[in-house]
Amino acid sequence: MKLSGESKQLAVRVDESFLSAIDQKRIELSKGMGSIPSRSDIVRIALEQFLQINPESK
């Protein structure tokens, strides 16, 4: 996942059920990635998929 030098920060408030789901996905994805992705990584991946954005094409 590439981040451009012009990336911006976005603060998002979520409840405990969202955090639990994000943490479960972190553990699930860590098995294939070799390290545990951050919560920010998971939210970024989810937004890219929802918005159908390919970060590699930027």
Secondary structure, DSSP 4 states (H G I P E B T S, - for coil): ----TT---------HHHHHHHHHHHHHHHHHHSSPPPHHHHHHHHHHHHHT--GGG-
